Amino acid sequence: MHVSELQTPALVLDRAVFDRNVTRMAGLHPGRRLRPHVKAFKSTALARRLVDAGHPGFCCATVAEVLGMAGAGLGDDLLLANETLDPRRLRAMAELDVPVTVAVDSDETVDAAAAAGIPRVLVDVEVGLPRCGCSVDDAGRLADRARAAGMEVRGVMGYEGHVNALLDREERRAAVETAMTLLLRAHDQVGGDIISGGGTMTAELNEWATEVQAGTYVLMDTSFAPHVPFEVAIGVDATVISVSPKGWAVADAGLKAFGMDSGKPSLPGADVWIVSDEHVTFAGLDVSTGDRVRLLPAHLDPTVAKHERMWVLDGDEVVDEWPVDLRGW
C-alpha cells in the first residue's frame, strides 16, 4: 500500500528513523541497563522490536499495560512504575506468570500490594518532581514494612522529570546529579539491586541509575528532539480539505489526533495557526485541496494514545501495521 492510500488522520512511523533510534539507545544503555517505558508507544508489536534489540524488561505506567505486555508474552521483568490501590488490579498482576514489580510510596500502597499478593516492590522516592514518591528519609521504613509483609524489596526508583525543562545540557546534568544523590541516599536505607530512574531527556546524563526508564526515544516528539541524539520517527498524516483565498489551509487532524499539553503540532515549512476538534489551520505552504501533509506531535505519549494503530513506512510504502493495543488503564 502507498502511504497516500491511508485514511487520514493516520499515525505513521518512519521505520528507518525508528531503527536508528533503537540502535543509538542500545549503544548507550545496552540490555537491562534500559527498561523501555511502554507508556510512550503503547504497542506490543513495537515492544517486541525492543526485545529483539536486547531489552527484555519493561516499565509500565498503567495496569492495562502490564496485563497487555504479559498477555503478549513480552518482558521477563515488568515494572508498574506507578502507585495503585485497586485490589482487583493488584491481584490480576500478582496472578501473572510473568514477574511483576510494583512501585510503593506509602503505608497504604505497601499494605494494598501485600494484601493482593504482590511479591516484589520498589520504593518510589520523590527526588524533586512534585508527583508520586516518599521522602528520602521515609524510604527505609517503608522498605522494612514491605519486607515484614513478606514482599521482596528490589530497590528504589525516582523520576527526575522536573529537569526536562532545563535545556542547557550542563545545567540539566547538574540537576540530574542532585536528584540522583537523593535517590542514592534512599537506596542506602532500602537496599536491593535496583536504582531505577531517568528518561529520554536524561538518558545520556544519568550515570547513577542501574536502569533507565526511557520510552520517548523510540519515536520522539518535537519537544525533546532538539536536545537529545534521537530523531522524530512519528507523525500524523492529514488531508488538506479546504484552502482559503485569504491565505490559509485546513487539514483533517485536530485535537482528537494530538496531545496538546506541550503545544501545537508542527508542520515543516508552515505556520500552524489553530488546532480545533477535527481541524488544523495553517499558512505558509503552497497546497491544494486533496494534498497530504505530515504533522509532527509536540508530545508523543498522549498523541499515540489517541490512535488505534500506527502504520510503518519504508519511504512512501506501508510495510506493516502495529496496533496501539495497550491503551486504557
C-alpha positions as a Markdown table, in Angstrom:
| # | Residue | x | y | z |
|---|---|---|---|---|
| 1 | Met | 0.0 | 0.0 | 0.0 |
| 2 | His | 1.2 | 3.5 | -0.7 |
| 3 | Val | 1.0 | 6.0 | 2.1 |
| 4 | Ser | -1.4 | 8.1 | 0.1 |
| 5 | Glu | -4.0 | 5.3 | 0.4 |
| 6 | Leu | -4.2 | 5.6 | 4.2 |
| 7 | Gln | -7.4 | 7.0 | 5.7 |
| 8 | Thr | -6.5 | 10.2 | 7.5 |
| 9 | Pro | -5.7 | 11.2 | 10.1 |
| 10 | Ala | -3.1 | 8.4 | 10.2 |
| 11 | Leu | -0.4 | 7.8 | 12.7 |
| 12 | Val | 2.7 | 6.9 | 10.7 |
| 13 | Leu | 6.2 | 5.7 | 11.7 |
| 14 | Asp | 9.3 | 6.0 | 9.6 |
| 15 | Arg | 11.0 | 2.6 | 10.0 |
| 16 | Ala | 14.5 | 3.8 | 9.1 |
| 17 | Val | 14.4 | 6.5 | 11.7 |
| 18 | Phe | 12.9 | 4.2 | 14.3 |
| 19 | Asp | 15.7 | 1.7 | 13.7 |
| 20 | Arg | 18.4 | 4.4 | 14.1 |
| 21 | Asn | 16.8 | 5.5 | 17.4 |
| 22 | Val | 16.7 | 1.9 | 18.8 |
| 23 | Thr | 20.3 | 1.3 | 17.8 |
| 24 | Arg | 21.5 | 4.5 | 19.3 |
| 25 | Met | 19.9 | 3.8 | 22.7 |
| 26 | Ala | 21.0 | 0.2 | 22.7 |
| 27 | Gly | 24.6 | 1.5 | 22.3 |
| 28 | Leu | 24.1 | 4.0 | 25.2 |
| 29 | His | 22.2 | 1.6 | 27.5 |
| 30 | Pro | 22.5 | -2.0 | 26.4 |
| 31 | Gly | 20.5 | -4.9 | 27.7 |
| 32 | Arg | 19.0 | -4.4 | 31.2 |
| 33 | Arg | 20.6 | -1.0 | 31.5 |
| 34 | Leu | 17.5 | 0.1 | 29.7 |
| 35 | Arg | 13.9 | -0.6 | 30.9 |
| 36 | Pro | 11.9 | 0.8 | 28.0 |
| 37 | His | 8.8 | 2.7 | 29.1 |
| 38 | Val | 5.8 | 1.3 | 27.4 |
| 39 | Lys | 3.6 | 4.4 | 28.1 |
| 40 | Ala | 5.3 | 6.3 | 25.3 |
| 41 | Phe | 4.3 | 3.9 | 22.5 |
| 42 | Lys | 1.6 | 1.6 | 23.9 |
| 43 | Ser | 2.2 | -1.1 | 21.3 |
| 44 | Thr | 3.2 | -4.8 | 21.9 |
| 45 | Ala | 4.3 | -5.0 | 18.3 |
| 46 | Leu | 6.7 | -2.2 | 18.9 |
| 47 | Ala | 7.8 | -3.6 | 22.2 |
| 48 | Arg | 8.7 | -6.9 | 20.5 |
| 49 | Arg | 11.3 | -5.0 | 18.4 |
| 50 | Leu | 12.9 | -3.7 | 21.6 |
| 51 | Val | 13.1 | -7.2 | 23.0 |
| 52 | Asp | 14.9 | -8.2 | 19.7 |
| 53 | Ala | 17.2 | -5.2 | 20.4 |
| 54 | Gly | 18.2 | -6.8 | 23.7 |
| 55 | His | 15.9 | -5.1 | 26.2 |
| 56 | Pro | 13.9 | -7.9 | 27.9 |
| 57 | Gly | 12.5 | -5.8 | 30.9 |
| 58 | Phe | 9.8 | -3.1 | 30.6 |
| 59 | Cys | 8.4 | -0.2 | 32.5 |
| 60 | Cys | 4.7 | 0.4 | 32.5 |
| 61 | Ala | 2.5 | 3.3 | 33.7 |
| 62 | Thr | -0.8 | 1.5 | 33.9 |
| 63 | Val | -2.1 | -1.9 | 34.9 |
| 64 | Ala | -3.5 | -2.3 | 31.4 |
| 65 | Glu | 0.0 | -2.0 | 30.0 |
| 66 | Val | 1.3 | -4.7 | 32.4 |
| 67 | Leu | -1.5 | -7.1 | 31.6 |
| 68 | Gly | -1.3 | -6.5 | 27.9 |
| 69 | Met | 2.5 | -7.0 | 27.8 |
| 70 | Ala | 2.2 | -10.2 | 29.9 |
| 71 | Gly | -0.6 | -11.4 | 27.6 |
| 72 | Ala | 1.6 | -10.9 | 24.6 |
| 73 | Gly | 4.4 | -12.9 | 26.2 |
| 74 | Leu | 6.6 | -9.8 | 26.4 |
| 75 | Gly | 9.0 | -8.8 | 29.1 |
| 76 | Asp | 10.6 | -11.2 | 31.6 |
| 77 | Asp | 10.5 | -8.4 | 34.2 |
| 78 | Leu | 7.7 | -5.9 | 34.2 |
| 79 | Leu | 7.6 | -2.9 | 36.5 |
| 80 | Leu | 4.5 | -0.9 | 37.3 |
| 81 | Ala | 6.3 | 2.4 | 37.9 |
| 82 | Asn | 3.1 | 3.9 | 39.4 |
| 83 | Glu | 1.1 | 3.5 | 42.6 |
| 84 | Thr | -2.2 | 1.7 | 42.7 |
| 85 | Leu | -4.6 | 0.8 | 45.5 |
| 86 | Asp | -7.2 | -1.1 | 43.4 |
| 87 | Pro | -7.2 | -4.7 | 45.0 |
| 88 | Arg | -8.7 | -6.3 | 41.8 |
| 89 | Arg | -6.0 | -4.9 | 39.5 |
| 90 | Leu | -3.3 | -5.7 | 42.0 |
| 91 | Arg | -4.5 | -9.3 | 42.3 |
| 92 | Ala | -4.6 | -9.6 | 38.5 |
| 93 | Met | -0.9 | -8.6 | 38.3 |
| 94 | Ala | 0.0 | -10.9 | 41.3 |
| 95 | Glu | -1.5 | -13.9 | 39.4 |
| 96 | Leu | 0.5 | -13.4 | 36.2 |
| 97 | Asp | 3.2 | -15.9 | 35.3 |
| 98 | Val | 5.5 | -13.0 | 34.3 |
| 99 | Pro | 7.5 | -11.5 | 37.2 |
| 100 | Val | 5.9 | -8.1 | 38.2 |
| 101 | Thr | 7.2 | -5.5 | 40.5 |
| 102 | Val | 5.1 | -2.6 | 41.8 |
| 103 | Ala | 6.1 | 0.9 | 43.0 |
| 104 | Val | 5.1 | 1.8 | 46.5 |
| 105 | Asp | 5.4 | 5.1 | 48.4 |
| 106 | Ser | 3.2 | 5.0 | 51.4 |
| 107 | Asp | 1.9 | 2.6 | 54.1 |
| 108 | Glu | -1.3 | 2.4 | 52.2 |
| 109 | Thr | 0.3 | 1.3 | 48.9 |
| 110 | Val | 2.6 | -1.2 | 50.7 |
| 111 | Asp | -0.4 | -2.7 | 52.5 |
| 112 | Ala | -2.5 | -2.9 | 49.4 |
| 113 | Ala | 0.2 | -4.6 | 47.5 |
| 114 | Ala | 0.9 | -7.1 | 50.3 |
| 115 | Ala | -2.8 | -7.9 | 50.7 |
| 116 | Ala | -3.2 | -8.6 | 47.0 |
| 117 | Gly | -0.2 | -11.0 | 47.0 |
| 118 | Ile | 2.2 | -8.8 | 45.0 |
| 119 | Pro | 5.6 | -10.5 | 45.5 |
| 120 | Arg | 8.0 | -7.6 | 44.7 |
| 121 | Val | 8.1 | -3.9 | 45.1 |
| 122 | Leu | 10.4 | -0.9 | 44.5 |
| 123 | Val | 10.2 | 2.0 | 46.9 |
| 124 | Asp | 9.3 | 5.1 | 44.9 |
| 125 | Val | 11.2 | 8.2 | 46.2 |
| 126 | Glu | 10.5 | 11.8 | 45.5 |
| 127 | Val | 13.6 | 13.4 | 44.0 |
| 128 | Gly | 12.3 | 16.8 | 43.0 |
| 129 | Leu | 9.3 | 16.2 | 40.8 |
| 130 | Pro | 6.1 | 17.1 | 42.6 |
| 131 | Arg | 4.4 | 13.8 | 41.8 |
| 132 | Cys | 4.5 | 10.4 | 43.5 |
| 133 | Gly | 7.3 | 9.3 | 45.8 |
| 134 | Cys | 8.0 | 9.1 | 49.5 |
| 135 | Ser | 10.5 | 11.4 | 51.2 |
| 136 | Val | 14.1 | 10.2 | 51.2 |
| 137 | Asp | 14.1 | 9.8 | 55.0 |
| 138 | Asp | 11.0 | 7.5 | 54.9 |
| 139 | Ala | 12.2 | 5.1 | 52.3 |
| 140 | Gly | 14.0 | 2.8 | 54.7 |
| 141 | Arg | 10.9 | 2.5 | 57.0 |
| 142 | Leu | 8.7 | 1.6 | 54.0 |
| 143 | Ala | 11.1 | -1.0 | 52.9 |
| 144 | Asp | 11.1 | -2.6 | 56.3 |
| 145 | Arg | 7.3 | -2.5 | 56.3 |
| 146 | Ala | 7.2 | -4.3 | 52.9 |
| 147 | Arg | 9.7 | -6.9 | 53.9 |
| 148 | Ala | 7.8 | -7.6 | 57.2 |
| 149 | Ala | 4.7 | -8.2 | 55.0 |
| 150 | Gly | 6.6 | -10.9 | 53.1 |
| 151 | Met | 7.5 | -8.9 | 49.9 |
| 152 | Glu | 10.9 | -8.7 | 48.2 |
| 153 | Val | 12.1 | -5.1 | 48.1 |
| 154 | Arg | 14.2 | -4.9 | 44.9 |
| 155 | Gly | 15.5 | -1.3 | 45.5 |
| 156 | Val | 14.4 | 2.2 | 44.7 |
| 157 | Met | 13.1 | 4.3 | 41.8 |
| 158 | Gly | 12.9 | 8.0 | 41.4 |
| 159 | Tyr | 12.0 | 10.1 | 38.3 |
| 160 | Glu | 13.9 | 13.4 | 37.8 |
| 161 | Gly | 11.3 | 14.6 | 35.2 |
| 162 | His | 11.4 | 18.1 | 36.6 |
| 163 | Val | 14.9 | 18.6 | 35.0 |
| 164 | Asn | 13.5 | 18.1 | 31.5 |
| 165 | Ala | 12.7 | 21.8 | 31.3 |
| 166 | Leu | 16.4 | 22.7 | 31.6 |
| 167 | Leu | 17.5 | 23.0 | 28.0 |
| 168 | Asp | 21.2 | 23.8 | 28.8 |
| 169 | Arg | 22.9 | 20.4 | 28.9 |
| 170 | Glu | 25.3 | 21.2 | 31.7 |
| 171 | Glu | 22.6 | 22.7 | 33.8 |
| 172 | Arg | 20.4 | 19.6 | 33.2 |
| 173 | Arg | 23.3 | 17.3 | 34.1 |
| 174 | Ala | 23.9 | 19.1 | 37.4 |
| 175 | Ala | 20.2 | 18.8 | 38.2 |
| 176 | Val | 20.2 | 15.1 | 37.4 |
| 177 | Glu | 23.1 | 14.6 | 39.8 |
| 178 | Thr | 21.3 | 16.4 | 42.6 |
| 179 | Ala | 18.2 | 14.3 | 42.1 |
| 180 | Met | 20.2 | 11.0 | 41.9 |
| 181 | Thr | 22.1 | 11.9 | 45.0 |
| 182 | Leu | 18.8 | 11.9 | 46.9 |
| 183 | Leu | 17.9 | 8.6 | 45.3 |
| 184 | Leu | 21.2 | 7.1 | 46.3 |
| 185 | Arg | 20.7 | 8.3 | 49.9 |
| 186 | Ala | 17.4 | 6.5 | 49.9 |
| 187 | His | 19.0 | 3.4 | 48.4 |
| 188 | Asp | 21.5 | 3.2 | 51.2 |
| 189 | Gln | 18.5 | 2.8 | 53.6 |
| 190 | Val | 16.4 | 0.5 | 51.4 |
| 191 | Gly | 19.0 | -1.9 | 49.8 |
| 192 | Gly | 18.3 | -4.1 | 46.8 |
| 193 | Asp | 19.9 | -4.4 | 43.4 |
| 194 | Ile | 17.9 | -1.8 | 41.5 |
| 195 | Ile | 18.2 | 2.0 | 41.3 |
| 196 | Ser | 15.7 | 2.9 | 38.6 |
| 197 | Gly | 15.1 | 6.3 | 37.1 |
| 198 | Gly | 15.7 | 8.6 | 34.2 |
| 199 | Gly | 14.0 | 9.1 | 30.9 |
| 200 | Thr | 14.8 | 10.1 | 27.3 |
| 201 | Met | 15.9 | 13.7 | 28.2 |
| 202 | Thr | 18.3 | 12.5 | 30.9 |
| 203 | Ala | 19.4 | 9.1 | 29.4 |
| 204 | Glu | 22.8 | 10.4 | 28.3 |
| 205 | Leu | 23.4 | 12.1 | 31.6 |
| 206 | Asn | 22.2 | 9.7 | 34.3 |
| 207 | Glu | 25.3 | 7.8 | 35.4 |
| 208 | Trp | 23.9 | 6.8 | 38.8 |
| 209 | Ala | 20.8 | 4.6 | 37.9 |
| 210 | Thr | 21.3 | 0.9 | 37.3 |
| 211 | Glu | 18.5 | 1.1 | 34.8 |
| 212 | Val | 17.0 | 4.0 | 32.8 |
| 213 | Gln | 13.2 | 4.2 | 32.2 |
| 214 | Ala | 13.3 | 5.8 | 28.7 |
| 215 | Gly | 10.5 | 5.4 | 26.2 |
| 216 | Thr | 10.0 | 8.6 | 24.1 |
| 217 | Tyr | 13.4 | 7.9 | 22.3 |
| 218 | Val | 11.9 | 5.3 | 20.0 |
| 219 | Leu | 9.5 | 7.7 | 18.3 |
| 220 | Met | 10.4 | 11.1 | 19.6 |
| 221 | Asp | 8.5 | 14.4 | 19.5 |
| 222 | Thr | 9.3 | 18.0 | 18.8 |
| 223 | Ser | 9.6 | 19.0 | 22.4 |
| 224 | Phe | 12.5 | 16.6 | 23.2 |
| 225 | Ala | 14.2 | 16.0 | 19.8 |
| 226 | Pro | 16.3 | 19.2 | 19.6 |
| 227 | His | 18.0 | 18.3 | 22.9 |
| 228 | Val | 18.9 | 14.6 | 22.6 |
| 229 | Pro | 20.5 | 12.4 | 20.0 |
| 230 | Phe | 17.3 | 10.9 | 18.7 |
| 231 | Glu | 15.1 | 11.8 | 15.7 |
| 232 | Val | 11.4 | 12.2 | 15.2 |
| 233 | Ala | 10.2 | 9.0 | 13.7 |
| 234 | Ile | 6.4 | 9.5 | 14.1 |
| 235 | Gly | 3.9 | 11.9 | 12.5 |
| 236 | Val | 0.2 | 12.2 | 11.8 |
| 237 | Asp | -0.7 | 12.3 | 8.1 |
| 238 | Ala | -3.7 | 14.6 | 7.3 |
| 239 | Thr | -5.5 | 15.5 | 4.1 |
| 240 | Val | -6.0 | 19.2 | 3.1 |
| 241 | Ile | -9.8 | 19.6 | 3.0 |
| 242 | Ser | -10.1 | 23.4 | 2.4 |
| 243 | Val | -7.9 | 26.1 | 1.0 |
| 244 | Ser | -8.9 | 29.8 | 1.6 |
| 245 | Pro | -8.2 | 32.5 | -0.9 |
| 246 | Lys | -7.2 | 34.6 | 2.2 |
| 247 | Gly | -4.0 | 32.5 | 2.6 |
| 248 | Trp | -4.7 | 29.6 | 4.9 |
| 249 | Ala | -5.5 | 26.0 | 4.5 |
| 250 | Val | -7.2 | 23.4 | 6.7 |
| 251 | Ala | -6.3 | 19.7 | 7.2 |
| 252 | Asp | -8.4 | 16.9 | 8.8 |
| 253 | Ala | -6.3 | 16.3 | 12.0 |
| 254 | Gly | -7.1 | 18.2 | 15.2 |
| 255 | Leu | -7.3 | 18.0 | 18.9 |
| 256 | Lys | -8.6 | 14.4 | 18.7 |
| 257 | Ala | -5.4 | 13.3 | 16.9 |
| 258 | Phe | -2.8 | 15.1 | 19.0 |
| 259 | Gly | -1.7 | 15.5 | 22.6 |
| 260 | Met | -1.6 | 19.3 | 23.1 |
| 261 | Asp | -0.2 | 19.8 | 26.6 |
| 262 | Ser | 3.2 | 20.6 | 25.2 |
| 263 | Gly | 2.0 | 22.8 | 22.4 |
| 264 | Lys | 0.6 | 22.6 | 18.9 |
| 265 | Pro | 1.9 | 20.1 | 16.4 |
| 266 | Ser | 4.3 | 21.4 | 13.9 |
| 267 | Leu | 4.3 | 21.3 | 10.1 |
| 268 | Pro | 7.7 | 21.8 | 8.5 |
| 269 | Gly | 7.6 | 24.9 | 6.3 |
| 270 | Ala | 4.3 | 26.2 | 7.6 |
| 271 | Asp | 2.9 | 28.2 | 10.5 |
| 272 | Val | 0.3 | 26.3 | 12.4 |
| 273 | Trp | -2.4 | 28.7 | 13.5 |
| 274 | Ile | -5.3 | 26.9 | 15.1 |
| 275 | Val | -5.9 | 23.3 | 16.2 |
| 276 | Ser | -9.6 | 22.6 | 16.8 |
| 277 | Asp | -11.5 | 19.3 | 17.3 |
| 278 | Glu | -11.1 | 17.8 | 13.8 |
| 279 | His | -9.1 | 20.6 | 12.0 |
| 280 | Val | -5.7 | 22.2 | 11.9 |
| 281 | Thr | -5.4 | 25.6 | 10.2 |
| 282 | Phe | -2.0 | 26.6 | 8.8 |
| 283 | Ala | -0.4 | 29.0 | 6.5 |
| 284 | Gly | 2.9 | 29.3 | 4.6 |
| 285 | Leu | 2.7 | 26.2 | 2.4 |
| 286 | Asp | 1.5 | 26.1 | -1.2 |
| 287 | Val | -1.1 | 23.3 | -1.0 |
| 288 | Ser | -4.2 | 22.3 | -2.9 |
| 289 | Thr | -7.4 | 20.6 | -1.7 |
| 290 | Gly | -6.6 | 16.9 | -1.5 |
| 291 | Asp | -2.9 | 17.2 | -0.8 |
| 292 | Arg | -1.4 | 15.3 | 2.1 |
| 293 | Val | 0.7 | 16.9 | 4.9 |
| 294 | Arg | 2.5 | 15.3 | 7.8 |
| 295 | Leu | 2.3 | 17.0 | 11.2 |
| 296 | Leu | 4.7 | 16.3 | 14.0 |
| 297 | Pro | 3.5 | 16.0 | 17.6 |
| 298 | Ala | 4.8 | 18.2 | 20.4 |
| 299 | His | 4.1 | 15.4 | 23.0 |
| 300 | Leu | 4.4 | 11.9 | 21.8 |
| 301 | Asp | 2.7 | 9.8 | 24.5 |
| 302 | Pro | -0.8 | 11.3 | 24.5 |
| 303 | Thr | -0.7 | 11.6 | 20.7 |
| 304 | Val | -0.1 | 7.9 | 20.3 |
| 305 | Ala | -2.8 | 7.0 | 22.8 |
| 306 | Lys | -5.4 | 8.8 | 20.6 |
| 307 | His | -4.8 | 6.3 | 17.7 |
| 308 | Glu | -5.8 | 2.7 | 17.3 |
| 309 | Arg | -2.8 | 1.8 | 15.1 |
| 310 | Met | 0.5 | 3.1 | 13.7 |
| 311 | Trp | 1.4 | 2.5 | 10.1 |
| 312 | Val | 5.1 | 1.6 | 9.5 |
| 313 | Leu | 6.6 | 3.2 | 6.4 |
| 314 | Asp | 9.6 | 2.4 | 4.3 |
| 315 | Gly | 9.8 | 5.6 | 2.3 |
| 316 | Asp | 6.3 | 6.1 | 0.9 |
| 317 | Glu | 5.3 | 2.4 | 1.2 |
| 318 | Val | 3.3 | 1.0 | 4.1 |
| 319 | Val | 5.2 | -2.2 | 5.2 |
| 320 | Asp | 3.5 | -3.0 | 8.5 |
| 321 | Glu | 0.6 | -2.1 | 10.8 |
| 322 | Trp | 1.3 | -2.1 | 14.6 |
| 323 | Pro | -1.8 | -2.0 | 16.8 |
| 324 | Val | -1.7 | 0.5 | 19.6 |
| 325 | Asp | -3.1 | -2.2 | 21.8 |
| 326 | Leu | -2.1 | -1.0 | 25.3 |
| 327 | Arg | -4.4 | 2.0 | 25.6 |
| 328 | Gly | -6.7 | 2.4 | 28.6 |
| 329 | Trp | -6.0 | 1.9 | 32.3 |
